[in-house]
Amino acid sequence: MANTPEQVVMAFQHDYKIWNDQTFQQSQTRDGKDIMPLAQKSWNELLKKYTAPDFAGEPIAFGSESSHDPEQEKILSTKITGDNAVVTTRLSKQYYSPVYEYQLFRDNNSWYLSQIFLVDEDGKYPSL
């Protein structure tokens, strides 16, 4: 596991982009009813790398443009309070630049994601 909250966020962005792009590509070539179980299985594997064992996430979503991309999503700030951290990022896209708050906790010197919020003027929405 990565040593800092920022390293965890960047590694997650990288793995998420690969997952999204592969899943989207498969959805274009496979029978629709087959893709969701495959997507969920690969998503669960990805989550095991970044979350606590008992983590239960939001329903999966993927698309032609990844929600997270280390090439386009930049860290704006990091705030660490004890064993908790919040890493705020902005994803730069042509017409939409969402802000995300990655919430992490430290356990046995490793950082784990506990939630990712999409933040806009109306509030925060869980997206992990």
DSSP file (Angstrom, degrees, kcal/mol; ACC not computed):
  #  RESIDUE AA STRUCTURE BP1 BP2  ACC     N-H-->O    O-->H-N    N-H-->O    O-->H-N    TCO  KAPPA ALPHA  PHI   PSI    X-CA   Y-CA   Z-CA
    1    1 A M              0   0    0      0, 0.0   111,-0.1     0, 0.0    49,-0.1   0.000 360.0 360.0 360.0 148.9    0.0    0.0    0.0
    2    2 A A        -     0   0    0    109,-0.2   109,-0.9     1,-0.1     6,-0.1  -0.252 360.0-133.6 -66.1 155.7    1.2    3.5   -0.7
    3    3 A N  S    S+     0   0    0    107,-0.1    -1,-0.1     4,-0.0     3,-0.0   0.695  81.3  42.5 -88.5 -21.5    2.7    5.5    2.2
    4    4 A T  S  > S-     0   0    0      1,-0.1     4,-2.0   107,-0.1     5,-0.2  -0.872  81.3-116.8-124.9 158.2    0.9    8.8    1.9
    5    5 A P  H  > S+     0   0    0      0, 0.0     4,-2.5     0, 0.0     5,-0.2   0.898 117.0  53.9 -57.9 -39.1   -2.7    9.8    1.2
    6    6 A E  H  > S+     0   0    0      1,-0.2     4,-2.6     2,-0.2     5,-0.2   0.902 106.7  50.7 -63.0 -40.6   -1.6   11.5   -2.1
    7    7 A Q  H  > S+     0   0    0      2,-0.2     4,-2.4     1,-0.2    -1,-0.2   0.894 110.2  50.1 -64.1 -39.3    0.1    8.3   -3.3
    8    8 A V  H  X S+     0   0    0     -4,-2.0     4,-2.7     2,-0.2    -2,-0.2   0.941 111.7  48.4 -62.7 -46.7   -3.1    6.3   -2.5
    9    9 A V  H  X S+     0   0    0     -4,-2.5     4,-2.7     1,-0.2    -2,-0.2   0.930 113.1  46.6 -60.5 -47.3   -5.2    8.8   -4.4
   10   10 A M  H  X S+     0   0    0     -4,-2.6     4,-2.1     2,-0.2    -1,-0.2   0.895 113.5  48.6 -65.0 -39.4   -2.9    8.8   -7.5
   11   11 A A  H  X S+     0   0    0     -4,-2.4     4,-2.6    -5,-0.2     5,-0.2   0.909 112.2  49.5 -65.7 -41.1   -2.7    5.0   -7.5
   12   12 A F  H  X S+     0   0    0     -4,-2.7     4,-3.3     2,-0.2     5,-0.3   0.931 109.0  52.0 -62.9 -45.3   -6.4    4.7   -7.2
   13   13 A Q  H  X S+     0   0    0     -4,-2.7     4,-2.5     1,-0.2    -1,-0.2   0.925 111.4  48.0 -56.3 -45.1   -6.9    7.2  -10.1
   14   14 A H  H  X S+     0   0    0     -4,-2.1     4,-1.9     2,-0.2    -2,-0.2   0.948 115.8  42.1 -60.6 -51.8   -4.6    5.2  -12.3
   15   15 A D  H  X S+     0   0    0     -4,-2.6     4,-2.6     1,-0.2    -2,-0.2   0.873 113.3  53.7 -66.4 -36.9   -6.3    1.8  -11.5
   16   16 A Y  H  X S+     0   0    0     -4,-3.3     4,-3.4    -5,-0.2     5,-0.2   0.928 107.2  51.1 -63.0 -44.7   -9.8    3.4  -11.8
   17   17 A K  H  X S+     0   0    0     -4,-2.5     4,-2.6    -5,-0.3     5,-0.2   0.918 111.7  47.0 -60.3 -44.2   -9.0    4.7  -15.3
   18   18 A I  H  X S+     0   0    0     -4,-1.9     4,-2.6     2,-0.2     5,-0.3   0.941 114.5  47.5 -61.0 -47.5   -7.8    1.3  -16.4
   19   19 A W  H  X S+     0   0    0     -4,-2.6     4,-2.7     1,-0.2     5,-0.2   0.945 114.2  46.5 -59.4 -49.9  -10.9   -0.3  -14.9
   20   20 A N  H  X S+     0   0    0     -4,-3.4     4,-3.0     1,-0.2     5,-0.2   0.936 114.5  46.0 -59.2 -49.0  -13.3    2.2  -16.4
   21   21 A D  H  X S+     0   0    0     -4,-2.6     4,-2.3    -5,-0.2    -1,-0.2   0.902 115.5  45.4 -65.8 -41.4  -11.7    2.1  -19.9
   22   22 A Q  H  X S+     0   0    0     -4,-2.6     4,-2.5    -5,-0.2    -1,-0.2   0.916 115.4  47.7 -66.3 -42.3  -11.5   -1.7  -20.0
   23   23 A T  H  X S+     0   0    0     -4,-2.7     4,-2.2    -5,-0.3    -2,-0.2   0.919 112.5  48.2 -66.1 -43.7  -15.1   -2.1  -18.7
   24   24 A F  H  X S+     0   0    0     -4,-3.0     4,-1.1    -5,-0.2    -1,-0.2   0.928 111.7  50.4 -61.8 -44.2  -16.4    0.5  -21.2
   25   25 A Q  H >X S+     0   0    0     -4,-2.3     3,-0.7    -5,-0.2     4,-0.7   0.919 111.0  48.7 -60.4 -43.8  -14.6   -1.3  -24.0
   26   26 A Q  H >X S+     0   0    0     -4,-2.5     4,-2.1     1,-0.2     3,-1.0   0.872 105.6  58.5 -62.9 -36.4  -16.1   -4.6  -23.0
   27   27 A S  H 3< S+     0   0    0     -4,-2.2    -1,-0.2     1,-0.3    -2,-0.2   0.759 103.8  53.3 -66.6 -22.3  -19.5   -3.1  -22.8
   28   28 A Q  H << S+     0   0    0     -4,-1.1    -1,-0.3    -3,-0.7    -2,-0.2   0.671 119.7  31.2 -83.1 -17.7  -19.2   -2.1  -26.4
   29   29 A T  H << S+     0   0    0     -3,-1.0     2,-0.2    -4,-0.7    -2,-0.2   0.552 108.5  69.8-118.8 -11.6  -18.4   -5.6  -27.6
   30   30 A R  S  < S-     0   0    0     -4,-2.1     2,-0.2    -5,-0.1     5,-0.1  -0.651  92.7 -85.2-107.8 164.4  -20.2   -8.0  -25.2
   31   31 A D    >>  -     0   0    0     -2,-0.2     3,-1.7     1,-0.1     4,-0.9  -0.482  43.6-122.7 -62.9 133.8  -23.8   -8.8  -24.7
   32   32 A G  H 3> S+     0   0    0      1,-0.3     4,-0.8     2,-0.2     3,-0.5   0.806 107.7  55.5 -52.9 -38.8  -25.3   -6.2  -22.3
   33   33 A K  H 34 S+     0   0    0      1,-0.2    -1,-0.3     2,-0.2    -2,-0.0   0.731 105.9  53.9 -71.6 -19.3  -26.4   -8.7  -19.6
   34   34 A D  H <> S+     0   0    0     -3,-1.7     4,-1.3     1,-0.1    -1,-0.2   0.766  96.5  66.0 -81.5 -26.8  -22.9  -10.2  -19.3
   35   35 A I  H  X S+     0   0    0     -4,-0.9     4,-3.2    -3,-0.5     5,-0.2   0.874  91.0  58.1 -72.3 -38.6  -21.1   -6.9  -18.7
   36   36 A M  H  X S+     0   0    0     -4,-0.8     4,-2.8     1,-0.2     5,-0.2   0.921 106.7  46.6 -64.9 -44.4  -22.4   -5.9  -15.3
   37   37 A P  H  > S+     0   0    0      0, 0.0     4,-2.1     0, 0.0    -1,-0.2   0.914 116.7  46.1 -61.6 -38.7  -21.4   -9.1  -13.4
   38   38 A L  H  X S+     0   0    0     -4,-1.3     4,-2.3     2,-0.2     5,-0.2   0.915 113.4  48.9 -66.3 -42.9  -17.9   -8.9  -15.0
   39   39 A A  H  X S+     0   0    0     -4,-3.2     4,-2.2     1,-0.2    -1,-0.2   0.908 112.1  48.6 -63.5 -42.3  -17.7   -5.1  -14.2
   40   40 A Q  H  X S+     0   0    0     -4,-2.8     4,-2.7    -5,-0.2    -1,-0.2   0.903 110.4  51.2 -65.9 -40.7  -18.8   -5.7  -10.6
   41   41 A K  H  X S+     0   0    0     -4,-2.1     4,-1.7    -5,-0.2    -2,-0.2   0.937 113.6  43.1 -63.0 -46.7  -16.2   -8.5  -10.1
   42   42 A S  H  X S+     0   0    0     -4,-2.3     4,-2.0     1,-0.2    -1,-0.2   0.853 113.3  53.5 -69.5 -32.8  -13.3   -6.4  -11.4
   43   43 A W  H  X S+     0   0    0     -4,-2.2     4,-2.7    -5,-0.2    -2,-0.2   0.921 106.6  52.0 -64.6 -44.1  -14.5   -3.4   -9.4
   44   44 A N  H  X S+     0   0    0     -4,-2.7     4,-1.6     1,-0.2    -2,-0.2   0.881 108.9  51.1 -60.4 -38.3  -14.6   -5.5   -6.2
   45   45 A E  H  X S+     0   0    0     -4,-1.7     4,-0.7     2,-0.2    -1,-0.2   0.909 110.2  49.0 -64.3 -42.3  -11.0   -6.6   -6.9
   46   46 A L  H >X S+     0   0    0     -4,-2.0     3,-1.2     1,-0.2     4,-0.7   0.930 108.9  53.1 -63.0 -45.1  -10.0   -3.0   -7.4
   47   47 A L  H >X S+     0   0    0     -4,-2.7     4,-2.2     1,-0.3     3,-1.1   0.847  97.7  65.5 -60.7 -34.3  -11.7   -1.9   -4.1
   48   48 A K  H 3< S+     0   0    0     -4,-1.6    -1,-0.3     1,-0.3    -2,-0.2   0.811  99.5  53.6 -58.4 -29.5   -9.8   -4.6   -2.2
   49   49 A K  H << S+     0   0    0     -3,-1.2    -1,-0.3    -4,-0.7    -2,-0.2   0.766 121.8  26.5 -73.8 -25.4   -6.6   -2.7   -2.9
   50   50 A Y  H << S+     0   0    0     -3,-1.1    63,-3.6    -4,-0.7     2,-0.3   0.520 112.3  55.8-121.8  -8.6   -7.8    0.6   -1.5
   51   51 A T  B  < S-a  113   0A   0     -4,-2.2    63,-0.1    61,-0.2    53,-0.0  -0.798  85.0 -87.2-127.3 166.9  -10.5    0.0    1.1
   52   52 A A    >   -     0   0    0     61,-0.5     3,-2.0    -2,-0.3    -2,-0.1  -0.329  47.3-106.7 -66.7 155.2  -11.0   -1.8    4.4
   53   53 A P  T 3  S+     0   0    0      0, 0.0    -1,-0.1     0, 0.0    -5,-0.0   0.790 118.4  50.1 -57.4 -30.4  -12.2   -5.5    4.1
   54   54 A D  T 3  S+     0   0    0      2,-0.1     2,-0.1     0, 0.0    -2,-0.1   0.279  80.6 135.0 -93.5  12.7  -15.7   -4.7    5.2
   55   55 A F    <   -     0   0    0     -3,-2.0     2,-0.5    -8,-0.1    -4,-0.1  -0.394  34.9-168.4 -67.0 132.8  -16.2   -1.7    2.8
   56   56 A A        -     0   0    0     -2,-0.1    72,-0.1     0, 0.0    -2,-0.1  -0.981  16.5-164.8-120.9 117.2  -19.5   -1.6    1.0
   57   57 A G        -     0   0    0     -2,-0.5     3,-0.1     1,-0.2    58,-0.0  -0.181  23.3 -83.1 -96.8-175.1  -19.6    0.9   -1.8
   58   58 A E        -     0   0    0      1,-0.2    -1,-0.2    -2,-0.1     3,-0.1  -0.315  64.6 -73.5 -76.9 165.3  -22.0    2.7   -4.1
   59   59 A P        -     0   0    0      0, 0.0    -1,-0.2     0, 0.0     2,-0.0  -0.339  62.2-101.3 -59.2 146.0  -23.4    1.0   -7.2
   60   60 A I        -     0   0    0     -3,-0.1     2,-0.3   -24,-0.1   -20,-0.1  -0.342  40.3-177.1 -73.2 151.6  -20.8    0.9  -10.0
   61   61 A A        +     0   0    0     66,-0.1     2,-0.3    -3,-0.1   -41,-0.0  -0.987   6.5 166.6-146.9 139.9  -20.7    3.4  -12.9
   62   62 A F        +     0   0    0     -2,-0.3     2,-0.3     4,-0.1     4,-0.1  -0.956   6.0 167.2-146.3 163.4  -18.5    3.6  -15.9
   63   63 A G        -     0   0    0     -2,-0.3   -39,-0.2     1,-0.1   -40,-0.1  -0.940  53.2 -75.4-163.5-175.7  -18.5    5.4  -19.1
   64   64 A S  S    S+     0   0    0     -2,-0.3     2,-0.5     1,-0.2    -1,-0.1   0.808 121.0  46.1 -66.0 -29.0  -16.7    6.6  -22.3
   65   65 A E  S    S-     0   0    0    -41,-0.0    -1,-0.2   -45,-0.0     2,-0.1  -0.973  94.5-123.6-114.8 125.2  -14.9    9.2  -20.2
   66   66 A S        -     0   0    0     -2,-0.5   -49,-0.1     1,-0.1    -4,-0.1  -0.351   4.8-140.4 -66.3 140.8  -13.4    8.0  -16.9
   67   67 A S  S    S+     0   0    0      1,-0.2     2,-0.4   -51,-0.1    -1,-0.1   0.711  93.4  38.7 -71.5 -21.1  -14.5    9.9  -13.7
   68   68 A H        +     0   0    0    -55,-0.1    -1,-0.2   -56,-0.1   -48,-0.1  -0.999  64.6 162.6-134.1 134.5  -10.9    9.6  -12.5
   69   69 A D    >>  -     0   0    0     -2,-0.4     4,-2.8   -53,-0.1     3,-1.4  -0.892  31.2-148.8-154.2 115.7   -7.8   10.0  -14.6
   70   70 A P  T 34 S+     0   0    0      0, 0.0   -56,-0.1     0, 0.0    -1,-0.1   0.729 100.3  57.5 -62.4 -20.0   -4.3   10.7  -13.1
   71   71 A E  T 34 S+     0   0    0      1,-0.1     3,-0.0   -58,-0.1   -57,-0.0   0.776 122.4  23.0 -77.9 -25.8   -3.4   12.7  -16.3
   72   72 A Q  T <4 S+     0   0    0     -3,-1.4    20,-2.4     1,-0.1     2,-0.7   0.567 106.3  80.8-117.3 -13.9   -6.3   15.1  -15.8
   73   73 A E  E  <  -B   91   0A   0     -4,-2.8     2,-0.4    18,-0.2    18,-0.3  -0.865  61.4-169.8-104.1 115.4   -7.2   15.0  -12.1
   74   74 A K  E     -B   90   0A   0     16,-2.5    16,-2.1    -2,-0.7     2,-0.4  -0.811  25.0-115.3-110.2 143.5   -4.9   17.1  -10.0
   75   75 A I  E     +B   89   0A   0     -2,-0.4    14,-0.3    14,-0.2     3,-0.1  -0.612  28.1 179.7 -75.6 126.9   -4.5   17.3   -6.2
   76   76 A L  E     -     0   0A   0     12,-3.6     2,-0.3    -2,-0.4    13,-0.2   0.810  63.1 -14.9 -94.1 -39.5   -5.6   20.7   -4.9
   77   77 A S  E     -B   88   0A   0     11,-1.5    11,-2.6     2,-0.0     2,-0.4  -0.991  48.9-149.1-161.7 160.0   -5.0   20.1   -1.2
   78   78 A T  E     -B   87   0A   0     -2,-0.3     2,-0.5     9,-0.2     9,-0.2  -0.998  10.3-172.3-135.7 132.1   -4.4   17.5    1.5
   79   79 A K  E     -B   86   0A   0      7,-2.4     7,-2.2    -2,-0.4     2,-0.5  -0.977   4.8-169.2-127.2 119.0   -5.5   17.9    5.1
   80   80 A I  E     +B   85   0A   0     -2,-0.5     2,-0.5     5,-0.2     5,-0.2  -0.930   7.8 177.6-110.7 126.6   -4.4   15.2    7.6
   81   81 A T  E >   -B   84   0A   0      3,-2.9     3,-1.7    -2,-0.5     2,-0.3  -0.915  63.7 -60.3-127.4 102.3   -5.9   15.1   11.1
   82   82 A G  T 3  S-     0   0    0     -2,-0.5    23,-0.0     1,-0.3     0, 0.0  -0.452 122.0 -11.3  62.7-121.6   -4.5   12.3   13.2
   83   83 A D  T 3  S+     0   0    0     -2,-0.3    23,-2.7    -3,-0.1     2,-0.3   0.137 124.7  81.6 -97.7  19.0   -5.4    9.0   11.4
   84   84 A N  E <   -BC  81 105A   0     -3,-1.7    -3,-2.9    21,-0.2     2,-0.3  -0.931  54.1-177.5-124.4 149.4   -7.7   10.7    8.9
   85   85 A A  E     -BC  80 104A   0     19,-2.2    19,-2.8    -2,-0.3     2,-0.4  -0.992  15.8-157.3-143.8 150.4   -7.0   12.6    5.7
   86   86 A V  E     -BC  79 103A   0     -7,-2.2    -7,-2.4    -2,-0.3     2,-0.6  -0.990   9.8-169.1-127.4 121.7   -9.0   14.5    3.0
   87   87 A V  E     -BC  78 102A   0     15,-2.4    15,-3.2    -2,-0.4     2,-0.4  -0.956   9.6-156.8-111.3 120.2   -7.4   14.9   -0.4
   88   88 A T  E     +BC  77 101A   0    -11,-2.6   -12,-3.6    -2,-0.6   -11,-1.5  -0.836  16.8 175.9-101.9 132.9   -9.2   17.4   -2.6
   89   89 A T  E     -BC  75 100A   0     11,-2.6    11,-2.1    -2,-0.4     2,-0.4  -0.857  22.1-146.6-130.1 163.5   -8.8   17.1   -6.4
   90   90 A R  E     -BC  74  99A   0    -16,-2.1   -16,-2.5    -2,-0.3     2,-0.6  -0.997  10.7-148.2-132.0 131.0  -10.1   18.7   -9.6
   91   91 A L  E     -B   73   0A   0      7,-2.6     2,-0.8    -2,-0.4   -18,-0.2  -0.875  16.8-144.7 -97.4 117.9  -10.6   16.8  -12.8
   92   92 A S        +     0   0    0    -20,-2.4     2,-0.3    -2,-0.6     5,-0.2  -0.751  31.6 157.6 -91.2 112.4  -10.1   19.1  -15.8
   93   93 A K        -     0   0    0     -2,-0.8    -2,-0.0     3,-0.7     0, 0.0  -0.828  52.6-102.8-124.9 167.9  -12.4   18.4  -18.7
   94   94 A Q  S    S+     0   0    0     -2,-0.3     3,-0.1     1,-0.2    -1,-0.1   0.911 114.2  11.1 -60.4 -46.5  -13.4   20.6  -21.6
   95   95 A Y  S    S+     0   0    0      1,-0.2     2,-0.3    -3,-0.0    -1,-0.2   0.466 130.1  41.2-112.5  -2.7  -16.9   21.4  -20.3
   96   96 A Y        -     0   0    0      2,-0.0    -3,-0.7    -5,-0.0    -1,-0.2  -0.974  49.1-176.4-152.6 127.8  -16.9   20.1  -16.7
   97   97 A S        -     0   0    0     -2,-0.3    -5,-0.2    -5,-0.2    -3,-0.0  -0.703  20.4-166.7-127.6  80.2  -14.3   20.2  -14.0
   98   98 A P        -     0   0    0      0, 0.0    -7,-2.6     0, 0.0     2,-0.4  -0.292  12.5-137.1 -69.6 151.4  -15.7   18.3  -11.0
   99   99 A V  E     -CD  90 119A   0     20,-0.9    20,-3.0    -9,-0.2     2,-0.4  -0.898  19.2-164.0-105.6 136.9  -14.1   18.5   -7.6
  100  100 A Y  E     -CD  89 118A   0    -11,-2.1   -11,-2.6    -2,-0.4     2,-0.6  -0.946  12.3-153.6-121.8 143.6  -13.6   15.3   -5.5
  101  101 A E  E     -CD  88 117A   0     16,-2.5    16,-2.7    -2,-0.4     2,-0.6  -0.958  11.6-159.3-114.0 111.4  -12.9   14.8   -1.9
  102  102 A Y  E     -CD  87 116A   0    -15,-3.2   -15,-2.4    -2,-0.6     2,-0.5  -0.811   7.4-157.7 -88.1 121.5  -11.1   11.6   -1.2
  103  103 A Q  E     +CD  86 115A   0     12,-3.3    11,-3.4    -2,-0.6    12,-1.5  -0.893  18.2 174.6-103.7 129.1  -11.5   10.6    2.5
  104  104 A L  E     -CD  85 113A   0    -19,-2.8   -19,-2.2    -2,-0.5     2,-0.3  -0.878  17.8-158.3-130.5 159.4   -8.9    8.2    3.9
  105  105 A F  E     -CD  84 112A   0      7,-2.2     7,-2.6    -2,-0.3     2,-0.4  -0.974  18.6-126.6-135.5 154.3   -8.0    6.7    7.2
  106  106 A R  E     + D   0 111A   0    -23,-2.7     2,-0.4    -2,-0.3     5,-0.2  -0.849  27.7 170.8-103.7 134.0   -4.7    5.2    8.4
  107  107 A D  E >  S- D   0 110A   0      3,-2.8     3,-1.6    -2,-0.4    -2,-0.0  -0.968  73.4 -11.5-141.4 123.7   -4.5    1.7    9.9
  108  108 A N  T 3  S-     0   0    0     -2,-0.4     3,-0.1     1,-0.3    -1,-0.1   0.903 128.7 -55.0  51.5  45.9   -1.2    0.0   10.7
  109  109 A N  T 3  S+     0   0    0      1,-0.2     2,-0.4  -106,-0.0    -1,-0.3   0.620 117.5 109.5  64.5  15.6    0.7    2.7    8.8
  110  110 A S  E <   - D   0 107A   0     -3,-1.6    -3,-2.8     2,-0.0     2,-0.4  -0.948  63.0-134.2-118.7 145.4   -1.3    2.2    5.6
  111  111 A W  E     - D   0 106A   0   -109,-0.9     2,-0.3    -2,-0.4    -5,-0.2  -0.804  22.8-173.7 -98.3 138.2   -3.8    4.6    4.1
  112  112 A Y  E     - D   0 105A   0     -7,-2.6    -7,-2.2    -2,-0.4     2,-0.3  -0.965  26.8-113.6-130.0 145.3   -7.2    3.3    2.9
  113  113 A L  E     +aD  51 104A   0    -63,-3.6   -61,-0.5    -2,-0.3    -9,-0.3  -0.600  28.5 175.2 -74.3 135.6  -10.1    5.0    1.1
  114  114 A S  E     -     0   0A   0    -11,-3.4     2,-0.3     1,-0.5   -10,-0.2   0.622  67.8 -19.6-109.3 -24.4  -13.3    5.3    3.1
  115  115 A Q  E     - D   0 103A   0    -12,-1.5   -12,-3.3    12,-0.1    -1,-0.5  -0.941  47.5-143.2-172.1 156.0  -15.2    7.4    0.6
  116  116 A I  E     - D   0 102A   0     -2,-0.3    11,-2.9   -14,-0.2     2,-0.5  -0.995  22.6-159.6-126.3 124.6  -14.9    9.7   -2.4
  117  117 A F  E     -ED 126 101A   0    -16,-2.7   -16,-2.5    -2,-0.4     2,-0.6  -0.886  14.1-142.3-106.3 133.6  -17.3   12.6   -2.6
  118  118 A L  E     -ED 125 100A   0      7,-2.9     7,-2.5    -2,-0.5     2,-0.5  -0.843  28.9-156.1 -83.8 124.8  -18.2   14.5   -5.8
  119  119 A V  E     +ED 124  99A   0    -20,-3.0   -20,-0.9    -2,-0.6     2,-0.2  -0.913  25.2 149.3-113.0 126.2  -18.5   18.1   -4.5
  120  120 A D  E >   -E  123   0A   0      3,-2.7     3,-1.4    -2,-0.5    -2,-0.0  -0.799  63.2 -78.3-138.6-173.2  -20.6   20.7   -6.3
  121  121 A E  T 3  S+     0   0    0      1,-0.3     3,-0.1    -2,-0.2    -2,-0.0   0.708 126.9  52.9 -64.0 -18.7  -22.6   23.8   -5.3
  122  122 A D  T 3  S-     0   0    0      1,-0.3     2,-0.3     0, 0.0    -1,-0.3   0.610 119.8 -85.2 -92.0 -13.2  -25.5   21.7   -4.2
  123  123 A G  E <   -E  120   0A   0     -3,-1.4    -3,-2.7     2,-0.0     2,-0.4  -0.977  54.7 -45.7 147.9-160.9  -23.5   19.4   -1.8
  124  124 A K  E     -E  119   0A   0     -2,-0.3    -5,-0.2    -5,-0.2   -24,-0.0  -0.934  41.8-165.0-116.2 135.8  -21.4   16.3   -1.5
  125  125 A Y  E     -E  118   0A   0     -7,-2.5    -7,-2.9    -2,-0.4    -2,-0.0  -0.977  22.7-122.5-125.6 122.5  -22.4   13.0   -3.2
  126  126 A P  E     +E  117   0A   0      0, 0.0    -9,-0.2     0, 0.0   -11,-0.0  -0.365  34.9 167.3 -62.8 138.4  -20.8    9.7   -2.3
  127  127 A S              0   0    0    -11,-2.9   -10,-0.1   -69,-0.1   -66,-0.1   0.275 360.0 360.0-137.8  10.9  -19.2    8.0   -5.4
  128  128 A L              0   0    0    -12,-0.4   -11,-0.1   -72,-0.1   -71,-0.1   0.423 360.0 360.0-103.6 360.0  -17.0    5.2   -4.1
